[in-house]
C-alpha cells in the first residue's frame, strides 16, 4: 500500500489537456492542398479509392467525411501538392434548419455540463473502439468533462456509432436509436461511419450511419485520435 502511494505521489498528474497533447510524426490528419504546386491534372481523383476528392475550379477539394486517410493521393501526386496535415480537429456538425437550431439549444441547455454515452458498434474493425477505450485512461480522463459511458441506451443522451453499417447490425442500430430517450445526439466515429465507402458496394453493408439515423456530429479519421474524439464530443454539446 505504501509503495503504491509513493508511486502515485512520484508520478504526479499525468492527465493532459486534450488540445495540447503532442501528435506523433506518423499521424495522418486531413489532406491539405498546396495550391501553388497543383497543376490541376486531376490524377488524385482517380487514385482515391472512395471518391473523396473532387476537382473544383481546377483544384482538388477533399471530403473529410469520405476520406479513409490511406495516403494514396499524397503518394501519387507527382507535384507534391497533396499532403497529410497534423490537425486532428476534423469534427463537423450537421447543418440544421432554424427549428433544428432551437432544438439544439434546448439539448445544449439539458446536456451542457454532463453527457451519458452509449457506444454502438455496427461493423467496425475495432480500431475506433480502441481509441474510444483510451478516453477512460488517466491521460485523457474523459470523466473530467462530465462525460461518461453507460451500459444501456435508455440511460444515454448520445450514441457514438463506429463502423460502416452492416446488414446484420442494421436492426440493432435502429432499435438502439429508438430506445434512446429524446432529446438525443448521434455521433458518427471514424471514416467507416462517416463516409460508408470503405468496402465499396456490397450486399453485406448499408453504408454510412446517416443513411439510417440522423447524425449530429461527424468525427473523421482512420481511426480518429482520442483528442479528436474529445473535440467532437465537446462540439456536440456546444462546449467549444
N, C-alpha and C positions, 0 to 999 in steps of 0.2 A: 504493500500500500504506500509506504513512504517512498519507495523507488518510483512509483507511478506519479506521485505528487511532485517529486523532484524533476521528473521528465517534463511534466506539464509546465512547471514554472520556467524551466530552462528553455523549452521550445517557444513559449510566448504565444502571441496571437498569429495564426497563420492565414486567417481569412483575408482575402484581397478584395479591393474594390473592383466590381465587375468591369468597369470601363477603363481600368488602369492595368489590368493583367497583361503580361508580356505575351506576344504572339510569336510562336516558333517560326524560324525562317522557311520551313517547308509548307507552312499553312497556305492554302489556296482560298483567297477571298473572291469577291466578284471580279468578273473580267472587265478590264478597262481598255480604252482605246486611245492610242496616240494619234490624234487626227492628222498631225503634220507628217507622220510616217505612212499613213494609209494611202494606198494607190486606188482604192475603190474597186479592186478586182473581183470581190465577192467570193473568193475561194473559201473563206471561212464559213459561209453559209452552207457550202457543200460538205465541209468537214464535220460540222456539228451533227452528232447522231440523233439529237432530239429536236432539231429545228428551233433552237433558242436564239439564233442570230438572224436578223433581217436587215437588208440594205435600205436605208432611208436617206434620200438625197445623196447617194453615193458613198455613204458611210455606214459601217456596221453598228447596229443597236442590239444590245443583249437583253434578253428577258430573263431576269434572275430567277423567276419562279420556275421556268422550264430548265434552266441550266443545271447540269449534273456535275460541273466542276471537274471534268475529265482532263482538261488541258490540251485537247486535240487542236483547238483553234490557235492557241498560243504556239504550239509546236509546228503547226503547218503554215503559219504566217511568215512568208519569206522576208517581208519588210520589217518584221518585229513590231508591228503596230498594236498587237494584242498582248496583254499580259494580265496575270492574276495579281490583284492588289492585296493588301493585308487588312482591309477593313472588314470586320465581322458584323457590323451593324447593317444587315441587309433586310431586316424585317420590314414588311409592308402591311399597311392597313387596307382593308377593303373599302372602296368608295361607297358611301351610303347617301341616300336621299335625305331631305330635311327631316322627315319623320324618323328615319333611322338615326339621325344625329340626336334627336330628342331622346330616343330610347338609349343611345349610347351614354348620354349624360346621366340618365337615371341609373344605368348599370355602373357607371363610374362612382356615383354617389353611394350605391349599395356596396360595391366591391373595392372601393378605392384603397382601403388600408388592409384588406385581407383577401385571400383568394384560396379556394379549395379546388384542386385539380384532379381530374380522373384521366389517366393515361389509357389510350386505346390504340393497340397495335393491329392494323388491318392488313399487314403483309410486308413488314419491313425486313431488312437483313440483320436488324438489331444494332447497327452502328449508332443510329439516332437514339435508340433506347439506352445504350451505354452512356452517351453524353448526357441524357436526362438523369440517369442514375448518379452521375458525378455532381449534380446540383445539390445533393444531400451531404456531400463531404465537407469537412471543415474549411476547405479552401474557398468554396463558393457559398456555402451556408445559406441556401435559399430561404430558410425559415426566418432569417433576419428581416426579410421584407414582408413578413406576414403571409407568405405563400407556402402551402403545404399540399402534398398529395394525399388523396383519400381512396378508400377501398371500394366505394360504391358511387355510381353516377348520381344516385339520389341525394348524396351529400355534397355534390360538386357544383361549383359555379362555372367551371370551364372544362372543356375537353381538349386534351392535347393529343392529336392523332398523328401517328407515324406510319410510314409505308404507303405504297400505292394500293388502292383498294382492290382486294382480290374478290373473285366471285364468291368464294366460300365464306368470306367475312363481311359481305355486304349487309346481311341481315343483322349481324352483331353490331355494326356501326349504327344502323338505323334505330335499333332497339335501345342502344346506349344513349343516343341523342334524344330519343323520346322520353327516356327515363330521367334525364337531367332536368331539374326544375328551372322554369324561366324566372328572371332573365338569365341567360346563359351565353357564354362565349365559346367559340371554337377556334383553335389554333392548329394550322397545318404545319408539321415539323419535318424538315428535310425535303430534298428535291423530289423524292418519290411522291410525297403527299402534296406538295405544292404544284408540281408540273404534271405528274402522272404519265410520263412518256419514257421512263427509264427502260422498260422492257418492250417498248413498241406496242403494236396491236396484237392482242391475244384473247382467246375465248376465256382465259382464266383471270383476266383483270378488268376492272371497271374504269380505272383511270385515277384522276386526282380526287382529293377529298371533296372539293367544291362541286364535283359532278353529282354528289349525293346529298350533302348537307351544306348549309351556308357557312362560309369561313370568314372569320373576322380579321385574323392576322395570319400572314404567311411568313414563315421563317425558312428561307432557302439555305442550302448547304448540303454537303455530302461527306460526313454529316456536319450540321452546324455545331460550333463550339459551345460549351456551357455559357460563355459570356453572351453569345448570340441569342441563346435561349432566354437568358435573363432580360436582355434588351427587348426581345419580343413580348415577354410577359408584362414587363412594366409599360410597354407601349399599349398593350391591350387594355390596361386599366387606367390609361392616361396619367401615368406617374413619371413621365419623362419631361 
